Amino acid sequence: MSAPGEAAGPLWKRLGWFVLLWAAGVAVIGTVAWLIRLWLL
């Protein structure tokens, strides 16, 4: 996070972080679902 007086950074950088975190969350959820499916079947 940036300091209060500092600029938040360029839009592409913020969008890049958003996409990266979203993709990481989707990957984690998918992996957990796959492991649960393996465990149950």
Secondary structure by P-SEA (a helix, b strand, c coil): ccccccccccaaaaaaaaaaaaaaaaaaaaaaaaaaaaaac
